[in-house]
Amino acid sequence: MGKKRLMWILGINMWIWICLCFSGNLFNTFAEENDNLELQRLIEQIEAQESRRKDFIADLCVEIKASYLGRPTTKKGSCSYEKGDLPRMELLKEEEKELREGSIREKLNAFAEEFSKREFSEFSRLAFKLAEALKKMNRKDITLENKEESFDIIILRLKPAKIPFQVEIEINFNKGLVEKKRIVDFSGRIIRQEEVSYEEKEGAWYPKEYNSVSFEKGAQVFCKIRLENIKAR
């Protein structure tokens, strides 16, 4: 009788442990789903900022043309001019050209400063919130870093498949309008480098499409963020 009672107690305890383990797995599954939803929500917010940044680039391009050339086309975001609407820059005197370039630099600084106030603080907040979420989820394969001393470079560091590398994207106004992309390992060796310049044809700027940076592991997209931060200097 004592053995049967002991077997019953052991059997009941075993089922209790099974139920607890099952409920724990369910809880972990729900928690993981909530974390993934939160991560997806943050990524969507950052992508919304990315779209606004693209609009800023188009507006900036129009601003440059307006300063140099006069009236831009009415089509929003267009970086080309209507036929017959191209003043001849070569007729400008050298002193007049220098004055215009100085005026453009002031406008770029003011325009980018306003953009930084309105957009970058929000983008930065979302980026670091995303980094915190990744840290909370113990996702050590992705880290975000903002260089304190320079607001025109943000680095996204990843550690995929035992091959550590980092990506740097920089917008440089000192060389006209140039976008640089570099993939380097942590020893500083460049793995891949790409530089996209904004072409000027017939007095108009023709920027190439910005590419979002997307890294995947299997079928799961970790992150899809444009990293450039515009700051005219």
CYANA upper distance limits for C-alpha pairs under 8 A (distance plus 0.5 A):
  1 MET  CA      5 ARG  CA      6.76
  2 GLY  CA      6 LEU  CA      6.66
  3 LYS  CA      7 MET  CA      6.63
  4 LYS  CA      8 TRP  CA      6.67
  5 ARG  CA      9 ILE  CA      6.72
  6 LEU  CA     10 LEU  CA      6.63
  7 MET  CA     11 GLY  CA      6.45
  8 TRP  CA     12 ILE  CA      6.58
  9 ILE  CA     13 ASN  CA      6.62
 10 LEU  CA     14 MET  CA      6.57
 11 GLY  CA     15 TRP  CA      6.85
 12 ILE  CA     16 ILE  CA      6.68
 13 ASN  CA     17 TRP  CA      6.72
 14 MET  CA     18 ILE  CA      6.72
 15 TRP  CA     19 CYS  CA      6.60
 16 ILE  CA     20 LEU  CA      6.64
 17 TRP  CA     21 CYS  CA      6.57
 18 ILE  CA     22 PHE  CA      6.60
 19 CYS  CA     23 SER  CA      6.55
 20 LEU  CA     24 GLY  CA      6.49
 21 CYS  CA     25 ASN  CA      6.66
 22 PHE  CA     26 LEU  CA      6.74
 23 SER  CA     27 PHE  CA      6.60
 24 GLY  CA     28 ASN  CA      6.64
 25 ASN  CA     29 THR  CA      6.57
 26 LEU  CA     30 PHE  CA      6.68
 27 PHE  CA     31 ALA  CA      6.55
 28 ASN  CA     32 GLU  CA      6.48
 29 THR  CA     33 GLU  CA      6.65
 30 PHE  CA     34 ASN  CA      6.67
 31 ALA  CA     35 ASP  CA      6.68
 32 GLU  CA     36 ASN  CA      6.65
 33 GLU  CA     37 LEU  CA      6.65
 34 ASN  CA     38 GLU  CA      6.65
 35 ASP  CA     39 LEU  CA      6.58
 35 ASP  CA    133 ALA  CA      8.40
 35 ASP  CA    137 MET  CA      7.74
 36 ASN  CA     40 GLN  CA      6.54
 37 LEU  CA     41 ARG  CA      6.58
 38 GLU  CA     42 LEU  CA      6.77
 39 LEU  CA     43 ILE  CA      6.72
 39 LEU  CA    130 LEU  CA      7.36
 39 LEU  CA    133 ALA  CA      7.38
 39 LEU  CA    134 LEU  CA      8.33
 40 GLN  CA     44 GLU  CA      6.65
 41 ARG  CA     45 GLN  CA      6.79
 42 LEU  CA     46 ILE  CA      6.75
 42 LEU  CA    126 LEU  CA      7.28
 42 LEU  CA    129 LYS  CA      8.26
 42 LEU  CA    130 LEU  CA      6.70
 43 ILE  CA     47 GLU  CA      6.60
 43 ILE  CA    130 LEU  CA      8.02
 43 ILE  CA    223 CYS  CA      7.42
 43 ILE  CA    224 LYS  CA      7.51
 43 ILE  CA    225 ILE  CA      7.94
 44 GLU  CA     48 ALA  CA      6.71
 45 GLN  CA     49 GLN  CA      7.00
 45 GLN  CA    126 LEU  CA      7.88
 46 ILE  CA     50 GLU  CA      6.72
 46 ILE  CA    123 PHE  CA      6.94
 46 ILE  CA    126 LEU  CA      6.84
 46 ILE  CA    127 ALA  CA      7.62
 46 ILE  CA    225 ILE  CA      7.20
 47 GLU  CA     51 SER  CA      6.82
 47 GLU  CA    224 LYS  CA      7.94
 47 GLU  CA    225 ILE  CA      6.80
 47 GLU  CA    226 ARG  CA      8.12
 48 ALA  CA     52 ARG  CA      7.01
 49 GLN  CA     53 ARG  CA      6.67
 49 GLN  CA    119 GLU  CA      7.81
 49 GLN  CA    122 GLU  CA      8.49
 49 GLN  CA    123 PHE  CA      6.74
 50 GLU  CA     54 LYS  CA      6.83
 50 GLU  CA    225 ILE  CA      7.76
 50 GLU  CA    226 ARG  CA      6.53
 51 SER  CA     55 ASP  CA      6.99
 52 ARG  CA     56 PHE  CA      6.75
 53 ARG  CA     57 ILE  CA      6.87
 53 ARG  CA    119 GLU  CA      8.34
 54 LYS  CA     58 ALA  CA      6.98
 54 LYS  CA    210 TYR  CA      8.47
 55 ASP  CA     59 ASP  CA      6.66
 55 ASP  CA     77 GLY  CA      7.59
 56 PHE  CA     60 LEU  CA      6.43
 56 PHE  CA    115 PHE  CA      8.18
 57 ILE  CA     61 CYS  CA      6.60
 58 ALA  CA     62 VAL  CA      6.87
 58 ALA  CA     76 LYS  CA      8.32
 58 ALA  CA     77 GLY  CA      5.09
 58 ALA  CA     78 SER  CA      7.54
 58 ALA  CA     79 CYS  CA      7.81
 59 ASP  CA     63 GLU  CA      6.61
 59 ASP  CA     76 LYS  CA      8.42
 59 ASP  CA     77 GLY  CA      6.71
 60 LEU  CA     64 ILE  CA      6.71
 60 LEU  CA    108 LEU  CA      8.13
 60 LEU  CA    111 PHE  CA      8.17
 61 CYS  CA     65 LYS  CA      6.89
 61 CYS  CA     77 GLY  CA      8.42
 61 CYS  CA     79 CYS  CA      6.87
 61 CYS  CA    205 TRP  CA      7.30
 62 VAL  CA     66 ALA  CA      6.48
 62 VAL  CA     72 PRO  CA      7.06
 62 VAL  CA     77 GLY  CA      7.71
 62 VAL  CA     78 SER  CA      7.92
 62 VAL  CA     79 CYS  CA      6.83
 63 GLU  CA     67 SER  CA      6.70
 64 ILE  CA     68 TYR  CA      6.73
 64 ILE  CA    104 ILE  CA      7.23
 64 ILE  CA    108 LEU  CA      8.29
 65 LYS  CA     69 LEU  CA      5.83
 65 LYS  CA     70 GLY  CA      7.23
 65 LYS  CA     71 ARG  CA      8.33
 65 LYS  CA     72 PRO  CA      7.23
 65 LYS  CA     79 CYS  CA      8.48
 65 LYS  CA    203 GLY  CA      8.47
 65 LYS  CA    204 ALA  CA      7.07
 65 LYS  CA    205 TRP  CA      7.93
 66 ALA  CA     70 GLY  CA      5.04
 66 ALA  CA     71 ARG  CA      6.23
 66 ALA  CA     72 PRO  CA      6.60
 67 SER  CA    100 ARG  CA      7.76
 67 SER  CA    103 SER  CA      8.18
 67 SER  CA    104 ILE  CA      6.53
 68 TYR  CA    100 ARG  CA      7.39
 68 TYR  CA    101 GLU  CA      8.37
 68 TYR  CA    104 ILE  CA      8.13
 69 LEU  CA     86 LEU  CA      7.43
 69 LEU  CA     87 PRO  CA      6.58
 69 LEU  CA     89 MET  CA      8.21
 69 LEU  CA    203 GLY  CA      7.87
 70 GLY  CA     87 PRO  CA      8.27
 71 ARG  CA     85 ASP  CA      8.13
 72 PRO  CA     79 CYS  CA      8.49
 72 PRO  CA     80 SER  CA      8.13
 72 PRO  CA     81 TYR  CA      6.58
 72 PRO  CA     82 GLU  CA      8.45
 73 THR  CA     78 SER  CA      7.43
 73 THR  CA     80 SER  CA      7.65
 73 THR  CA     81 TYR  CA      6.21
 73 THR  CA     82 GLU  CA      6.82
 79 CYS  CA    204 ALA  CA      6.91
 79 CYS  CA    205 TRP  CA      6.16
 79 CYS  CA    206 TYR  CA      6.25
 79 CYS  CA    207 PRO  CA      8.11
 80 SER  CA    204 ALA  CA      6.06
 80 SER  CA    205 TRP  CA      7.35
 80 SER  CA    206 TYR  CA      7.52
 81 TYR  CA     85 ASP  CA      6.89
 81 TYR  CA     86 LEU  CA      7.47
 81 TYR  CA    204 ALA  CA      7.26
 82 GLU  CA     86 LEU  CA      8.27
 86 LEU  CA    202 GLU  CA      7.98
 86 LEU  CA    203 GLY  CA      7.40
 88 ARG  CA     92 LEU  CA      8.12
 89 MET  CA    203 GLY  CA      8.06
 92 LEU  CA     96 GLU  CA      6.70
 92 LEU  CA     97 LYS  CA      6.61
 93 LYS  CA     97 LYS  CA      6.65
 94 GLU  CA     98 GLU  CA      6.78
 95 GLU  CA     99 LEU  CA      6.82
 96 GLU  CA    100 ARG  CA      6.78
 97 LYS  CA    101 GLU  CA      6.67
 98 GLU  CA    102 GLY  CA      6.69
 99 LEU  CA    103 SER  CA      6.74
100 ARG  CA    104 ILE  CA      6.63
101 GLU  CA    105 ARG  CA      6.73
102 GLY  CA    106 GLU  CA      6.88
103 SER  CA    107 LYS  CA      6.75
104 ILE  CA    108 LEU  CA      6.49
105 ARG  CA    109 ASN  CA      6.61
105 ARG  CA    232 ALA  CA      8.46
106 GLU  CA    110 ALA  CA      6.68
107 LYS  CA    111 PHE  CA      6.36
108 LEU  CA    112 ALA  CA      6.37
108 LEU  CA    232 ALA  CA      6.51
109 ASN  CA    113 GLU  CA      6.34
109 ASN  CA    231 LYS  CA      8.02
109 ASN  CA    232 ALA  CA      5.70
109 ASN  CA    233 ARG  CA      6.91
110 ALA  CA    114 GLU  CA      6.70
111 PHE  CA    115 PHE  CA      6.76
112 ALA  CA    116 SER  CA      6.50
112 ALA  CA    230 ILE  CA      7.08
112 ALA  CA    231 LYS  CA      6.02
112 ALA  CA    232 ALA  CA      6.40
113 GLU  CA    117 LYS  CA      6.84
113 GLU  CA    231 LYS  CA      7.53
113 GLU  CA    232 ALA  CA      8.32
114 GLU  CA    118 ARG  CA      6.77
115 PHE  CA    119 GLU  CA      6.13
115 PHE  CA    120 PHE  CA      7.53
116 SER  CA    120 PHE  CA      5.24
116 SER  CA    121 SER  CA      7.23
116 SER  CA    230 ILE  CA      7.97
116 SER  CA    231 LYS  CA      7.77
117 LYS  CA    121 SER  CA      6.80
118 ARG  CA    122 GLU  CA      7.84
119 GLU  CA    123 PHE  CA      6.65
120 PHE  CA    124 SER  CA      6.31
120 PHE  CA    229 ASN  CA      7.46
121 SER  CA    125 ARG  CA      6.57
122 GLU  CA    126 LEU  CA      6.69
123 PHE  CA    127 ALA  CA      6.56
124 SER  CA    128 PHE  CA      6.67
125 ARG  CA    129 LYS  CA      6.51
126 LEU  CA    130 LEU  CA      6.55
127 ALA  CA    131 ALA  CA      6.78
127 ALA  CA    144 LEU  CA      7.72
128 PHE  CA    132 GLU  CA      6.59
128 PHE  CA    144 LEU  CA      7.49
129 LYS  CA    133 ALA  CA      6.69
130 LEU  CA    134 LEU  CA      6.70
131 ALA  CA    135 LYS  CA      6.64
131 ALA  CA    142 ILE  CA      8.33
131 ALA  CA    143 THR  CA      6.64
131 ALA  CA    144 LEU  CA      6.43
132 GLU  CA    136 LYS  CA      6.56
133 ALA  CA    137 MET  CA      6.69
134 LEU  CA    138 ASN  CA      6.66
134 LEU  CA    139 ARG  CA      5.59
134 LEU  CA    140 LYS  CA      7.95
134 LEU  CA    142 ILE  CA      7.81
134 LEU  CA    143 THR  CA      8.37
135 LYS  CA    139 ARG  CA      6.21
135 LYS  CA    140 LYS  CA      7.27
140 LYS  CA    159 LYS  CA      8.34
141 ASP  CA    158 LEU  CA      5.97
141 ASP  CA    159 LYS  CA      5.35
141 ASP  CA    160 PRO  CA      6.86
142 ILE  CA    156 LEU  CA      8.15
142 ILE  CA    157 ARG  CA      6.56
142 ILE  CA    158 LEU  CA      5.12
142 ILE  CA    159 LYS  CA      7.10
143 THR  CA    156 LEU  CA      6.82
143 THR  CA    157 ARG  CA      5.74
143 THR  CA    158 LEU  CA      6.78
144 LEU  CA    155 ILE  CA      6.90
144 LEU  CA    156 LEU  CA      5.37
144 LEU  CA    157 ARG  CA      6.57
145 GLU  CA    154 ILE  CA      6.88
145 GLU  CA    155 ILE  CA      5.89
145 GLU  CA    156 LEU  CA      6.76
145 GLU  CA    157 ARG  CA      7.98
146 ASN  CA    151 PHE  CA      8.22
146 ASN  CA    153 ILE  CA      7.80
146 ASN  CA    154 ILE  CA      5.46
146 ASN  CA    155 ILE  CA      6.79
147 LYS  CA    151 PHE  CA      7.28
147 LYS  CA    153 ILE  CA      7.19
147 LYS  CA    154 ILE  CA      6.79
147 LYS  CA    155 ILE  CA      8.09
151 PHE  CA    229 ASN  CA      7.19
151 PHE  CA    230 ILE  CA      8.37
151 PHE  CA    231 LYS  CA      7.25
152 ASP  CA    170 GLU  CA      6.70
152 ASP  CA    171 ILE  CA      7.00
152 ASP  CA    172 ASN  CA      8.35
152 ASP  CA    228 GLU  CA      7.34
152 ASP  CA    229 ASN  CA      5.58
152 ASP  CA    230 ILE  CA      6.34
152 ASP  CA    231 LYS  CA      6.11
153 ILE  CA    168 GLU  CA      7.56
153 ILE  CA    169 ILE  CA      6.86
153 ILE  CA    170 GLU  CA      5.74
153 ILE  CA    171 ILE  CA      8.11
153 ILE  CA    227 LEU  CA      8.33
153 ILE  CA    228 GLU  CA      7.01
153 ILE  CA    229 ASN  CA      7.05
154 ILE  CA    168 GLU  CA      7.26
154 ILE  CA    169 ILE  CA      7.39
154 ILE  CA    170 GLU  CA      8.18
154 ILE  CA    227 LEU  CA      6.41
154 ILE  CA    228 GLU  CA      7.05
154 ILE  CA    229 ASN  CA      7.70
155 ILE  CA    166 GLN  CA      7.67
155 ILE  CA    167 VAL  CA      6.58
155 ILE  CA    168 GLU  CA      5.70
155 ILE  CA    169 ILE  CA      7.71
155 ILE  CA    227 LEU  CA      7.82
156 LEU  CA    166 GLN  CA      6.85
156 LEU  CA    167 VAL  CA      6.24
156 LEU  CA    168 GLU  CA      7.52
156 LEU  CA    227 LEU  CA      8.12
157 ARG  CA    165 PHE  CA      7.31
157 ARG  CA    166 GLN  CA      5.13
157 ARG  CA    167 VAL  CA      6.91
158 LEU  CA    164 PRO  CA      7.21
158 LEU  CA    165 PHE  CA      6.87
158 LEU  CA    166 GLN  CA      6.63
159 LYS  CA    163 ILE  CA      6.75
159 LYS  CA    164 PRO  CA      5.20
159 LYS  CA    165 PHE  CA      7.05
160 PRO  CA    164 PRO  CA      7.01
160 PRO  CA    217 LYS  CA      8.31
164 PRO  CA    185 ASP  CA      6.37
164 PRO  CA    186 PHE  CA      7.03
165 PHE  CA    183 ILE  CA      7.17
165 PHE  CA    184 VAL  CA      5.92
165 PHE  CA    185 ASP  CA      4.47
165 PHE  CA    186 PHE  CA      6.33
166 GLN  CA    183 ILE  CA      6.18
166 GLN  CA    184 VAL  CA      5.95
166 GLN  CA    185 ASP  CA      6.55
166 GLN  CA    186 PHE  CA      7.56
167 VAL  CA    181 LYS  CA      7.72
167 VAL  CA    182 ARG  CA      6.21
167 VAL  CA    183 ILE  CA      5.11
167 VAL  CA    184 VAL  CA      7.05
168 GLU  CA    180 LYS  CA      8.33
168 GLU  CA    181 LYS  CA      6.26
168 GLU  CA    182 ARG  CA      5.68
168 GLU  CA    183 ILE  CA      7.01
169 ILE  CA    179 GLU  CA      7.69
169 ILE  CA    180 LYS  CA      6.07
169 ILE  CA    181 LYS  CA      5.12
169 ILE  CA    182 ARG  CA      7.06
169 ILE  CA    227 LEU  CA      6.94
169 ILE  CA    228 GLU  CA      6.38
170 GLU  CA    179 GLU  CA      6.34
170 GLU  CA    180 LYS  CA      5.68
170 GLU  CA    181 LYS  CA      7.21
170 GLU  CA    228 GLU  CA      6.46
170 GLU  CA    229 ASN  CA      8.18
171 ILE  CA    177 LEU  CA      7.76
171 ILE  CA    178 VAL  CA      6.39
171 ILE  CA    179 GLU  CA      5.26
171 ILE  CA    180 LYS  CA      7.00
171 ILE  CA    228 GLU  CA      6.94
171 ILE  CA    229 ASN  CA      7.71
171 ILE  CA    230 ILE  CA      6.90
171 ILE  CA    231 LYS  CA      8.46
172 ASN  CA    176 GLY  CA      7.77
172 ASN  CA    177 LEU  CA      6.59
172 ASN  CA    178 VAL  CA      5.81
172 ASN  CA    179 GLU  CA      6.95
172 ASN  CA    180 LYS  CA      8.34
172 ASN  CA    232 ALA  CA      8.38
173 PHE  CA    177 LEU  CA      5.62
173 PHE  CA    178 VAL  CA      7.22
173 PHE  CA    232 ALA  CA      6.46
173 PHE  CA    233 ARG  CA      7.56
174 ASN  CA    233 ARG  CA      7.97
176 GLY  CA    198 TYR  CA      8.15
177 LEU  CA    197 SER  CA      6.57
177 LEU  CA    198 TYR  CA      5.96
178 VAL  CA    195 GLU  CA      7.50
178 VAL  CA    196 VAL  CA      6.30
178 VAL  CA    197 SER  CA      4.90
178 VAL  CA    198 TYR  CA      6.68
179 GLU  CA    195 GLU  CA      6.14
179 GLU  CA    196 VAL  CA      5.48
179 GLU  CA    197 SER  CA      6.65
180 LYS  CA    193 GLN  CA      8.09
180 LYS  CA    194 GLU  CA      6.44
180 LYS  CA    195 GLU  CA      4.88
180 LYS  CA    196 VAL  CA      6.82
181 LYS  CA    193 GLN  CA      6.16
181 LYS  CA    194 GLU  CA      5.44
181 LYS  CA    195 GLU  CA      6.51
182 ARG  CA    190 ILE  CA      7.49
182 ARG  CA    191 ILE  CA      8.18
182 ARG  CA    192 ARG  CA      6.38
182 ARG  CA    193 GLN  CA      4.87
182 ARG  CA    194 GLU  CA      6.78
183 ILE  CA    190 ILE  CA      6.47
183 ILE  CA    191 ILE  CA      5.89
183 ILE  CA    192 ARG  CA      5.58
183 ILE  CA    193 GLN  CA      6.68
184 VAL  CA    188 GLY  CA      6.25
184 VAL  CA    189 ARG  CA      5.91
184 VAL  CA    190 ILE  CA      4.74
184 VAL  CA    191 ILE  CA      5.63
184 VAL  CA    192 ARG  CA      7.48
185 ASP  CA    189 ARG  CA      6.04
185 ASP  CA    190 ILE  CA      7.11
185 ASP  CA    191 ILE  CA      7.38
196 VAL  CA    208 LYS  CA      7.86
197 SER  CA    207 PRO  CA      7.80
197 SER  CA    208 LYS  CA      8.20
198 TYR  CA    205 TRP  CA      6.86
198 TYR  CA    206 TYR  CA      6.19
198 TYR  CA    207 PRO  CA      4.94
198 TYR  CA    208 LYS  CA      7.01
199 GLU  CA    205 TRP  CA      6.15
199 GLU  CA    206 TYR  CA      5.59
199 GLU  CA    207 PRO  CA      6.80
200 GLU  CA    204 ALA  CA      5.68
200 GLU  CA    205 TRP  CA      4.89
200 GLU  CA    206 TYR  CA      6.47
201 LYS  CA    205 TRP  CA      7.01
201 LYS  CA    206 TYR  CA      7.75
211 ASN  CA    226 ARG  CA      8.08
212 SER  CA    224 LYS  CA      7.04
212 SER  CA    225 ILE  CA      6.51
212 SER  CA    226 ARG  CA      5.42
213 VAL  CA    224 LYS  CA      6.28
213 VAL  CA    225 ILE  CA      6.32
213 VAL  CA    226 ARG  CA      6.39
213 VAL  CA    227 LEU  CA      8.24
214 SER  CA    221 VAL  CA      7.88
214 SER  CA    222 PHE  CA      8.39
214 SER  CA    223 CYS  CA      6.62
214 SER  CA    224 LYS  CA      5.17
214 SER  CA    225 ILE  CA      7.48
215 PHE  CA    221 VAL  CA      6.88
215 PHE  CA    222 PHE  CA      6.90
215 PHE  CA    223 CYS  CA      6.89
215 PHE  CA    224 LYS  CA      7.64
216 GLU  CA    220 GLN  CA      6.37
216 GLU  CA    221 VAL  CA      5.16
216 GLU  CA    222 PHE  CA      6.52
216 GLU  CA    223 CYS  CA      8.31
217 LYS  CA    221 VAL  CA      7.16
217 LYS  CA    222 PHE  CA      7.88
